[in-house]
Amino acid sequence: MTFFPDFFRARKEVRRFHQLEASFRNIVFYAEDAPSTVHFEGIIEELTGPLKQKICYLTSSSDDPILNTKNPNILPFYIGEGMQRTSLFMNLKANVFVMTMPDLETFHIKRSKVFSVHYVYIFHSIVSTHLIYRKTAFDHFDTIFCVGPHHLKEIRETESVYGLKAKNLVEHGYGRLDTLIAELELSSPSPKEGKKHVLIAPSWGKNCLLETLGKEIVEVLLNAGFHVTVRPHPFTIKKWPEAIQGIREKFQSCQDFILETDIRSKDSLQAADLMISDWSGAAFEYTLTFGKPVLFIDVPKKINNPEYDKISCIPIEVSMRKQLGRVVAPDQIEKIPGKIGSLLSGGNDFHQRLQEVREFTVFNLGKSGKVGAEEIVKIAGSQ
């Protein structure tokens, strides 16, 4: 049992954070889990490298790799998830606080009650702001780092519709995409032979792909002769473990099946010939990086904001599906092998089209870390 050691460790770390001199708490990052790190990487590298800034890094993950960093400009702290974290947030003294967790002020994560902290939100997905996220998900942030033009339009219209104060919107980009593209350019993939590799990487929720049709789709693919990797969202593993356990038990003895639970791994993304998804932002990361198609299973939309249609912008995860691949109805999954064959025959034309799509979908390709770091320093200097 790790509860008590983690509790006392977090209490000690929270106390150590509060005792820091104010200058060390100028720029603070918070990661709710270890995978959040991938969305900070480029910005933190720029801040602590070329810009020579010291930062604090708070994490709720006891195995976050940054806790073991050797970078002298990063001060890491494990703060846990309970009341100590809630209290730290409410009594936070920092100039700039950067996070990828939405819904600030909505639940137990609150703005500081004792200090004028500037809160910056960094997206952990390319998808829209008004369908998959809750209605007030971004209302209490001061600055939002937008992935692309769609975020600018959606947030400004949301402010107009609900009479909200205008936020500082930054044309930022998407660090995760930059990292994947950079690593792809440095790699030398071997020529592929044998079976086609299909990666299943959907969103999470009671109506999402693995929670409803996981075993059936894997079976169709294996019977059709594909190599299959299932990459569940961390929240599917946490909230619907029985769905994942059912898939594991049924297919673990099959040599063409892999269950990948560490989404920090990039190997399956590069190895796959095609992704199967639903409403997940992972589909955008995959197809805009590798120029490979996505087959979308048309399970019910993941709607966390019942008022999303008050915003006239069509969510990007709806409008761009057919540009990124094809859509299959849940009652036609037996047609998946044929659809895959059709998509994979698209070749270089499809790849070229996706390269063009990402140019007008995402700001500052390859430069988001630099842009974001410079903006954070600017904000910190004005506080």
C-alpha positions in Angstrom: 0.0 0.0 0.0 1.5 3.3 -1.1 -1.1 5.8 0.3 0.7 6.7 3.6 4.2 7.0 2.1 2.9 9.1 -0.7 0.8 11.2 1.7 3.7 12.1 3.9 6.0 12.6 1.0 3.5 15.1 -0.6 3.0 16.9 2.8 6.8 17.4 3.1 7.1 18.5 -0.6 4.2 21.0 -0.2 5.9 22.5 2.9 9.2 22.7 1.0 7.5 24.5 -1.9 5.9 27.1 0.4 9.3 27.8 2.0 10.9 28.8 -1.3 11.9 32.4 -1.9 9.4 34.3 -4.0 11.8 34.6 -6.9 11.9 30.8 -7.2 8.1 30.7 -7.5 8.0 33.1 -10.4 7.0 30.4 -13.0 5.2 27.3 -11.8 4.0 24.3 -13.9 1.5 21.7 -12.7 1.1 18.2 -14.1 -1.9 16.2 -13.0 -0.3 13.0 -14.3 2.9 11.8 -15.9 1.6 11.9 -19.5 1.0 15.6 -19.1 4.7 16.1 -19.3 4.7 15.7 -23.1 2.7 18.9 -23.5 5.2 21.0 -21.5 8.5 19.6 -22.9 9.3 22.1 -25.5 8.3 25.1 -23.4 10.3 23.9 -20.4 13.4 23.2 -22.5 13.3 26.8 -23.9 12.6 28.4 -20.5 15.3 26.5 -18.6 17.8 26.5 -21.6 18.1 29.5 -23.9 16.0 31.8 -21.7 17.9 30.7 -18.5 14.7 30.7 -16.3 14.3 28.7 -13.1 10.9 27.0 -12.8 9.0 25.0 -10.2 7.3 21.8 -11.4 4.5 20.5 -9.3 3.1 17.0 -10.1 0.5 14.7 -8.8 2.2 11.6 -10.2 4.7 9.9 -7.9 6.5 8.4 -11.0 6.6 11.6 -13.0 10.1 11.4 -14.8 10.7 15.1 -14.1 10.9 14.3 -10.4 14.3 12.8 -11.2 15.5 15.6 -13.5 19.2 16.6 -13.4 18.3 20.1 -14.8 19.4 22.6 -12.2 16.8 25.1 -13.4 13.9 22.8 -12.6 12.7 22.4 -9.0 10.3 19.4 -8.9 7.8 18.7 -6.2 5.4 15.8 -5.7 2.2 17.2 -4.3 -0.3 14.3 -4.5 -4.0 14.5 -5.3 -5.8 15.1 -2.0 -6.5 17.9 0.4 -2.9 19.0 0.4 -3.1 19.8 -3.3 -6.4 21.6 -2.9 -4.9 23.7 -0.1 -1.7 24.4 -2.0 -3.8 25.7 -5.0 -5.9 27.9 -2.8 -2.9 29.4 -1.0 -0.6 29.5 -4.0 1.9 32.4 -4.3 3.3 32.5 -7.8 3.4 34.9 -10.7 2.5 32.5 -13.5 0.9 29.1 -13.1 0.8 26.8 -16.2 -1.4 23.7 -16.5 -3.1 21.4 -18.9 -6.0 20.6 -16.5 -9.2 22.4 -17.6 -12.2 23.4 -15.3 -10.2 25.7 -13.0 -12.6 27.0 -10.3 -15.3 24.5 -11.3 -14.5 21.6 -8.9 -11.8 21.2 -6.2 -9.0 22.9 -8.2 -9.4 26.6 -7.4 -7.6 29.9 -8.2 -5.4 31.3 -5.4 -7.3 33.2 -2.7 -4.2 34.9 -1.3 -2.2 36.1 -4.4 -2.8 37.5 -7.8 -1.6 34.5 -9.9 -1.8 34.6 -13.7 -3.2 31.2 -14.9 -2.1 29.9 -18.3 -3.8 26.9 -20.0 -2.0 24.7 -22.5 -4.1 22.3 -24.5 -3.5 18.6 -24.3 -5.5 18.0 -27.4 -6.1 19.6 -30.8 -9.9 19.2 -30.6 -12.5 21.9 -30.2 -13.2 23.8 -26.9 -17.0 23.6 -26.9 -18.0 20.0 -27.5 -15.8 17.6 -25.6 -14.9 20.0 -22.8 -17.4 21.3 -20.2 -19.2 24.7 -20.7 -17.0 26.6 -18.2 -13.8 24.6 -18.8 -11.7 27.7 -19.7 -13.6 30.6 -18.2 -11.3 31.2 -15.3 -8.0 31.2 -17.0 -6.2 34.5 -17.8 -4.3 33.3 -20.8 -5.0 30.4 -23.2 -2.3 29.0 -25.6 -4.4 28.2 -28.7 -3.5 25.3 -30.9 -4.9 26.8 -34.1 -7.4 29.3 -35.6 -10.3 27.1 -34.5 -9.5 27.7 -30.8 -9.3 31.5 -31.4 -12.7 31.6 -33.1 -14.4 29.3 -30.6 -13.2 31.0 -27.4 -13.9 34.5 -28.7 -17.4 33.5 -29.7 -17.9 31.8 -26.3 -16.9 35.0 -24.6 -19.4 37.0 -26.7 -22.3 34.6 -26.2 -21.9 34.4 -22.4 -20.6 37.9 -21.8 -17.3 36.8 -20.5 -14.2 38.9 -19.9 -11.8 38.6 -22.9 -8.8 36.4 -22.2 -5.3 36.8 -23.5 -5.3 34.3 -26.4 -1.9 33.3 -27.7 -1.3 31.8 -31.2 0.8 29.0 -29.8 0.6 25.7 -31.6 0.9 22.1 -30.2 4.1 20.9 -28.6 3.2 17.3 -28.7 2.9 17.5 -32.5 6.2 19.3 -32.8 7.9 16.6 -30.8 6.5 13.8 -32.8 7.4 15.5 -36.1 10.9 16.2 -34.9 11.5 12.6 -33.8 10.0 11.3 -37.1 12.5 13.4 -39.1 15.4 12.0 -37.1 14.3 8.4 -37.4 15.1 5.9 -40.2 12.2 3.5 -40.3 12.9 0.2 -41.9 10.9 -1.0 -44.9 7.8 -2.7 -43.8 6.9 -6.2 -44.7 4.2 -8.6 -43.8 0.9 -7.9 -42.1 -0.5 -4.4 -41.9 -0.5 -2.8 -38.5 -3.6 -1.2 -37.1 -3.5 1.0 -33.9 -6.7 1.4 -32.0 -6.5 4.7 -29.9 -9.9 6.1 -29.0 -11.2 8.6 -26.4 -12.7 7.6 -23.1 -16.2 7.5 -21.8 -19.2 5.2 -21.4 -20.1 5.5 -25.1 -16.6 5.5 -26.5 -15.0 2.8 -28.7 -13.3 0.5 -26.2 -16.0 0.8 -23.7 -18.7 -0.4 -26.2 -17.1 -2.2 -29.1 -13.6 -3.0 -28.2 -13.6 -6.8 -28.3 -15.7 -7.0 -31.4 -13.4 -4.6 -33.4 -10.2 -6.4 -32.3 -11.7 -9.7 -33.3 -12.7 -8.5 -36.8 -9.2 -7.1 -37.4 -7.4 -10.2 -36.1 -9.6 -12.5 -38.2 -8.9 -10.3 -41.3 -5.1 -10.9 -40.8 -4.0 -7.5 -39.3 -1.5 -6.9 -36.5 -3.4 -5.0 -33.8 -2.3 -2.7 -31.0 -4.9 -1.4 -28.6 -3.8 1.9 -26.8 -6.5 2.8 -24.3 -6.8 6.3 -22.9 -5.5 6.5 -19.2 -9.0 7.3 -18.1 -10.5 4.3 -19.7 -8.0 2.2 -17.7 -8.9 4.1 -14.6 -12.7 4.3 -14.9 -13.6 1.2 -17.0 -11.0 -1.3 -16.1 -13.3 -4.2 -16.8 -13.5 -3.3 -20.5 -9.7 -3.4 -20.8 -9.4 -6.6 -18.7 -12.0 -8.2 -21.0 -9.9 -7.3 -24.1 -6.7 -8.5 -22.4 -8.1 -11.8 -21.4 -9.6 -12.6 -24.8 -6.7 -11.7 -27.0 -3.5 -11.8 -24.9 -2.5 -15.3 -26.2 -2.7 -14.0 -29.8 0.7 -13.2 -31.3 -0.7 -10.4 -33.5 -2.2 -8.5 -30.5 -0.6 -6.0 -28.2 -2.2 -4.0 -25.4 -0.2 -0.8 -24.8 -1.0 1.1 -21.6 1.9 3.6 -21.6 0.8 6.5 -23.9 4.2 8.1 -23.6 5.5 5.4 -25.9 5.7 6.5 -29.5 6.7 3.2 -31.1 3.2 2.0 -32.0 2.3 5.4 -33.5 5.2 5.2 -36.0 4.7 1.4 -36.6 1.0 1.6 -37.4 -0.2 1.8 -41.0 -3.6 3.2 -39.9 -5.4 4.3 -36.7 -8.9 3.4 -35.6 -10.4 6.0 -33.3 -13.7 7.7 -32.4 -13.7 11.3 -31.1 -10.2 11.3 -29.7 -7.6 14.1 -30.2 -5.1 11.3 -30.6 -6.4 10.9 -34.2 -5.2 14.4 -35.1 -1.7 13.8 -33.5 -1.3 10.6 -35.4 -2.5 11.7 -38.9 -0.9 15.2 -38.8 2.4 13.7 -37.8 2.7 10.6 -39.9 0.5 11.5 -42.9 -1.4 8.3 -42.4 -5.2 7.8 -42.4 -7.7 7.3 -39.6 -10.8 5.2 -39.6 -13.4 6.8 -37.3 -16.0 4.6 -35.7 -19.1 6.7 -35.4 -20.1 6.0 -31.8 -22.2 8.8 -30.2 -20.5 12.1 -29.9 -18.6 12.8 -26.7 -20.7 15.8 -25.5 -19.6 17.3 -22.2 -21.2 20.6 -22.9 -24.9 20.3 -23.7 -24.9 23.9 -24.9 -22.2 23.4 -27.5 -24.5 24.3 -30.3 -24.8 27.8 -29.1 -21.4 28.3 -30.6 -21.7 28.5 -34.4 -18.2 27.0 -35.0 -18.4 23.4 -36.2 -16.2 21.3 -33.9 -13.0 20.4 -35.7 -13.3 16.8 -34.7 -16.6 16.8 -36.7 -15.7 18.9 -39.7 -12.3 17.3 -40.5 -13.2 13.6 -40.1 -13.5 13.0 -43.9 -10.3 14.9 -44.6 -8.4 12.7 -42.2 -9.9 9.4 -43.3 -13.3 7.6 -43.4 -16.2 7.0 -41.0 -17.8 3.7 -40.2 -21.1 3.2 -38.4 -21.0 1.0 -35.2 -23.4 -1.5 -36.8 -21.1 -2.0 -39.8 -17.8 -3.0 -38.2 -17.6 -6.0 -40.4 -16.8 -3.6 -43.2 -13.7 -2.3 -41.5 -11.1 -4.5 -43.3 -12.4 -3.3 -46.7 -12.4 0.3 -45.6 -8.8 -0.1 -44.4 -7.8 -1.5 -47.7 -9.4 1.5 -49.5 -7.7 4.0 -47.3 -4.2 2.4 -47.5 -4.4 2.5 -51.3 -4.4 6.3 -51.2 -0.6 6.5 -51.0 1.3 9.7 -51.5 -1.7 11.8 -52.5 -3.3 11.3 -49.1 0.0 12.0 -47.3 0.5 15.3 -49.2 -3.0 16.4 -48.5 -2.5 15.9 -44.7 0.7 17.9 -44.8 -1.3 20.8 -46.2 -4.1 20.3 -43.6 -1.7 20.6 -40.7 -0.3 23.9 -42.1 -3.7 25.7 -41.7 -4.8 23.7 -38.6 -1.9 24.3 -36.2 0.0 27.5 -35.4 3.9 27.7 -35.3 4.7 24.2 -36.5 8.1 23.3 -35.0 8.3 26.5 -33.0 5.6 26.3 -30.4 8.0 25.7 -27.5 9.9 28.9 -28.3 6.7 30.9 -28.8 5.2 29.6 -25.6 8.3 30.1 -23.4 8.7 33.7 -24.6 5.1 34.5 -23.8 5.4 33.0 -20.3 8.5 35.1 -19.6 6.6 38.2 -20.9 3.6 37.5 -18.6 5.9 36.8 -15.6 7.7 40.1 -16.2 4.5 42.0 -16.2 3.1 40.6 -13.0 
